[in-house]
């Protein structure tokens, strides 16, 4: 069974998932209490042994079956994402496509990345074989977000499974039906290992129980404030954590940038998914040479956008209604400190109008804090160096973007941007490349999903040496000759002493 029920004798507490556009009921689920979470982890622990024993090739075959199941039922899942998360169906398809692509990469590259390999033993252990391998942690707990309820948790789930772990997944309380669908899809696609992926649905206490359940690692995606609570709970049992805690991503538009392309990318990066994207663009720093034309291009595009729940809407409602209060606070603070909305600036129920803000001071909450809504601040700067200084001026550092005509200049600015990921002449592209690691710096968190780093994140490095033949003199022995150390010193001097 993939959806974990409350333990026998516990209160039959349930919670509801609703459509953020209409408020209609999507589904109702039992809350997994502490006993249910513990039982799920124990089942996963048992299942993990058999899953690891399948080896890389066996796991790859089953991950292929899973991704095939998702690909064949993409529209079914996209319809559910539209109803429970609120994003347009087409955007949901794009999200699921990315998740399927990452599943394929993780399964195909786990063996090469994590399999045993010999390493150079060095001078002192020349008579030994040195082997490095990466062993699974056993059970990984994944606490997922609601904004990308398929792609984001799959960045942990797929790589943890490929590395040989079982997974217990706690989806957001705003998108539990999607999490349950993903787990039921696993059981259907991989019937010989149903307990390798389980879902525990619930509210905050369910996540807390998962942190305390003795898993090998917790992979968390959410706010920095909640991340601190997760870390504090995991510290009780020294459970390691992977933290992805959001961003305040900036775009730099240099003098020689393609303004039309930069504007189009900025609007998509800021407004898609109602701005509820941790790697979305929230700030733009455009140089004086292109500022006016960039603002004009952006505002023309933004005026054509429309939020709604119909098929023609540009983006949907805020999934979490309370997030509109954060957006409204940022809009009010921007206005109070001298900023002005040249487009939008209003909040109507669960919908936020696409908003472009100018003249917002750097000290404003709209610039310093994650807004997580369809808003964009555009600031005029003297040059790209000033833009880089301002882009690096927040405590968050997840992703970012640079638009520059010179490839060399664009790469230089990208390297110096304080972020875990940066795209040049595009936005968010790094997330679609399975081989690239995904993660941030500062209050955006630590640890990496995706790529080889993401596979290793869900393993422990295991070092093994095996003596192939004994040396005439055993240096690591109380029986070594008295002059052995002097002889060793002479050898080291000959080998290394000449290098200055």
N, C-alpha and C positions, 0 to 999 in steps of 0.2 A: 504494500500500500504506500503510495507516494505522499498523500496528504496525511499528516500526523494528527490523530484525534486526541482530545484530552484523555487523561488517565481515568480508569474506572473509579467512580466514587467522587470525582472532582465536580465542581460546579459546572453546569453546561453553559458556560459563557460563550457568546458568539459576537462577531462584529460584521459589519456590512461594508461592501464595496459598492460605490455608486458612480454613475456617469457624471463627470464634472460639468458637462454642458446642460444636462436636464435634471440631474438629481435622481434619475431613475435607478432602481436597484439593479446591480449587475449580478451580484452573488452574495451569499451569506456563508461565513465560515466559522467553525469552532476555533476558539483560541487554544493554541497549544500551550499548556501549562509547563511548569518546570519538570514534572515527572514525564510528560510526553516528550519533551525535548531531550531529556536524558535517555529515554528509551530509544529515540530515533538515532542518537549518536552511538549507542551501543550496537544497534543493528548495523549502522554504517561501519562501525569498527570491525564487526565480523565480516561484512561484505568486502571491506577494503583488502583483506588478506587474499581472497579469491581473485579480486580485481587486479591486484598487483601481480599475482601468479600468472595471469594471462600473458604478461609480457607486453612489450611495445606493439608488436604486430597484432596480437589479439585485441588490445585496446583500440588500436587504430581501426580495425574492422568494425567494432561496435560504435565507435564515434562516427564512422562513415554512415552507418545505418541510421544513427540519430540525426545527423545533418540532412540525410536524404528525406527522412520523415518531415523535418521542419520545412525543407524546400518544397515538398509536394503539398504541404498544407499551409503555405505562406499566407494566402489570402484569408484563410480561417483564423489564423493567429493575428493577422493585421486587423481584421474586423474586431477582435477582442481588444486589441491595443487601442483602437479608435474609441471603443465604448468605455473602456476603463481608464485610459490615460487621457484621451481627448484629442490626440494629434490626428491630423488627416490620414486617411487610409494609405495614400501614396507615400507619405513620410514613414509610416509604420512598415511598409514593404521595404523601404530603403534601410531602416534599422535592422530588420530581420535578415536582410541580405548580408549586411556587414557581420552579423553574428554567425551566420552559416559559413562565411569565408574564413572567419577566425577558427571555427571548429575544424575546418579542413586543414588549416595550417598547423594547428596544435597537434593534431593526430599524425600528420605527415612528418613533423620535425622533432617529435619527442625523442625518438631513438637516437638520432644523430647528436642532439643537444645533451641528453642526459645519460646515455649509455656509457658503460665502463671504457676507460681509455688509459693507456700507459703514459706517464709523464717522465721527464728526465729526472733521475734520482740524485744527480749532483755528485760531487767528488767524494764526500764522506760516506755516501751510501751507494757507491758504484757497484757493489756486489748484490744489490737488491733490485727487485722490480718494484716500481712505484705505480700504483693504480688509483685513479680518481673516478668515483661514480656518484650519482645523485639518487638518493633513495627517497621514496614518498614519505610524507608526514603521517599518513594514516587516514585521518578524517579532517577535512577543511570545512570550517563554517563560513558561509558567505551571507553577508547582510547587504541586500541590494537596495537601490534607489527606485523612485517612481518615475523619473523624467525619461529615462531610456530603460524600461523595465525588462527588455530582452537583451539588447546589446551590452549594456554595462555589466550586469551580473555574469553574462556569458564570458566576459573577459577574464573572470576568475574561475567560473565553473569549467569551461572547456580546457583551460590550461592545467587546472588542478586534476581533472579526470585523466588527461593525457599523461600527466606525470605519475599516475598510479594511485591517486587518492580517491576515496569516497567523499561525497559532498552532502552536507546538510544545509539547505538554502532557506533563509528567512527573507521573503520578499517584503517590500514596503507594504504597510497596512493600507496604502492607497491603491496598490495594484496587486493584490494577492491572487486574483483569478488568473492573471498572466503567469505568475510563478507556479501555480498548481497545474496549469496547462502544460508548461514546460516539463514538469516532473512526470505528468501522466504520459506525455509524448515519449519520454525516456523509457518508461515501463513498456509502452507499446512497441518501441523500436528495438529495445534491448531486453527482452523478456527473461533472459537468463541471469540478469543482474539488476533487479528492480530496486534494491536497497542501496545501490551505489549513488543514486541521486534521490534525495527525499526533500520534501518541503515541510517546514514548520511555520504555519501562518499565525499571526498574532500582532500584538502591539509592542510597545517598548519592553515590557517584562519578558516577552518571548525572546527578544534579542539578548537581553541580559542573561537569561537562562542558557542560551547558546554559548555566550562568552564563558560561562562557568562550568560548561559540561565536559571539559577535558579534551577539547579538540586540539589538533596539532597546530592550527593557525586560524585566525579570523581575518577574512578579507572584507573590509568595510568601505562602503561608498555613501557619503552623505555630508552634512555640514561639519565644520570644524568643531562647533560646540558639542554636537553629538559624538563626534570622533573622540573628543577628550574623555567623555563618559565611557565609551567603549574601551579605550585604552586603560582607564582607571580600573574598570572591572576585570579586564584581562590581566592586569598587573597582579591581581590577587593570586593567580595561579601561574604567573610567568608565562602566559600564553602569548606567543608572538603575534603581531598584527601587521596587516598591510592597510594603509590609510590613503584613501582618495577623497579629499575634503573640499573640492570645488575650486573655483578660480575667479579672477577678475581680468580676463585676457584682454590684451591690448593689440592694436594694429598700428604699425608705423607706415605712413605713406610718404615716400621720399620724393625729391624734386623731379626725378625722371620716371616716376611710376606711370603705368597705364591707368589713368584715372578712372575710366569707365569700368575696367576690370576690377579695380580696387573697390569702387563703390558697390558693384554687384556683389562682390564677396562679402563686404562689410554688412550689407543689408541681410544677406542670407545668414551670415554668422551671428548677427544680432537678433533677428526676428524669427527664424525658423524654430519650430517647437515652442512657440510663444516665448522665446528667449530663455527657456528652461534647459539650458545646455551648459554644463560645467566648463566646456572648452569653447563656448560661444564668445563672440567679440562683444565686449561691453564698452570699450574705450577705443577711440581712434585719435592718433596724433599725426596731423597732416602738416607738412611744411608750408610756409607762406607761399611758395611758388605754385602750389596746387590746391591750397585750402579752399578758395572760393569755388573753383570748378568741381572739386570733390563734394563739397556741401550741396551744391546745386544738383549734382548727379544722384546723391543719396536721397535728398528730399523728394526728387521727382519719383524715384522708385518707391519710397516708403508711402507716399500719398496714394499709390495704387494698391496697397495692401489692405486686407480686410480680415479681421478675426471672425470666427464663427464655427459652427458645427456641421455645416452643409459641405457638399463635395467641392464647391467652388471657393471655399474659404482658404485664405493664405496660411492660417494657423488656427489652432483651437483655443479652448479656454485654459486658464491656469488649473493644473491638475489638483493642486492643493490650494483651496480657497484662501487660506490664511496668508499665502504668499503675496496676494494682492495688497495686503497691509504693508509688507516690506517695500513693494514697488511704490505704493503711494507715499510712504515716508521718504523715500529717496527723491521722488518727484517734488515733494514739498520742500525738502532741504535744498535741492538744487535751485528752486525758485527763490527761496529765502536768502540764498547766498549770492544771488546775482545771475543765475542761469536763466535761460529762456528756452521754451519748447517751440521750435519752428514747425514741427509736425507733431500731432497727437498731444499727449500729456494728460489723458483722462483714463479713469478706471470705471467700468460699468459692470457691476456684479462680478462675475468671474472672468470677464474679458478686459484686457488692457490694450488700449489703442497703441499702434506702432508709433514710437516716440523718438524724435531726434532732439537732443539737447545741446545747445551751444553756450559758450561763456561760463561754463560751470567750473568753479575753482577746484584746485586739486585737493583741498581739504574737505570737500563735500563728501557726504556718505555715498552719493551717486557715483563717485570716482573711486573711493577707497574701499567700499564694501561690495560684496557680491549682491547684485540686484536680482538676478534670476528672473528677469522679465523682458519683454520686447522693447527695450530702451537702448539708446546708443548716445554716448557723449562724444562730441567732436571738438578737439582743441587745436588751435593754431600754434605752431612752434616755429622757431627760427630755422632749424635744420634738423637732420635726422639724429644728431648727437643729443640735442635737447630732448627729442622725442624718446630716445632710448633711456635717458635719465629718468624721465617721467614714467615711462612704461615700467621701469624697475622700481618704482617708488611705492609699491604696496607690499603688504606682508604675504600676499598670495602670489603663487607662481606656477600655474598649471601649463597653459598653452599660450600661443601667441601667433602673430602673423606679421610679415614684412612685405611691402610692395615696393620694388625698386627696379629700374630699368637695367642697372648693372648687376649681373649675376654675382660678381665678386663682392660688391657692396651689400647686396641682399644677404649673402651667406655670412658676411662679417657681422652684420647687425643681428642676424638670427642666432649666431653663436653667443653673442654678448647679451642677448635678452635673458633675463633671469626667469627662466621657465624650464619645465621638463621637456617641452616639445614646442617647436616653432615651424610654421609653414611659410615658404617664400613664394609670393605671387599666387597664393591661394589661401583658403582657410580650412582648418580641421582635417586636412588631408592626411596628417600623420596618424589619425585614428583609424583610417581605412587600410593602412599598410600592416598586415599581420606580423611582419618580421620586425617592426619597430616597437620598442618598449613604450608603455603609456604610464605616466605618473608625474608628480609635481615636486616642487621644492617649497620650503617655508611652510606656511599654514595650509598649503594645498596638499600636504601629506608627504608620505614616503613609501618606498616599495614600488614595484613595477608589475603591471600585467602586460600581456601581449609579448610576442617575440621570444627569443631565447631567454631573456631576463625574466619574462613572465613564467616560463616553464620552470626555471630554477627557483623562482620565488616560492614554489609549492613543494620544495624538496629540501633535504639536508645533504650537504656535501659529506661524502664518506671517503676517507683516505686510508689506503691499505698498502703496506709494504710487505714483500715476501723475499726472504733471503734466497738467492740463487746458488751461492757458494760461499763458504767461510773465507775470511781474509787470514793471511798468515799471522797478523797481529790484531786482536780484538781491542779496538780503542775504547769501547764502552764496556769495560770489564775491570774489576778490581785486580785481575791477574795480569794486566798489561805490563810490559817492561817499563822500567823507570825512565828510559830515554825515549819512549815512544812519543811523548808530547813534544820534545825538542825536534825530533825527526818530522813530526807533523808541521811544526812551525816553519821549518826550512822549506818543506814542500809548498806551503801556502805562500811563502815569500817568493818562491820561484814562479808560481802560477799567477799570483795577484799583485805582488809587491812592485812590479815594474810599471804598473798603470798609475798615472798621476793625473 
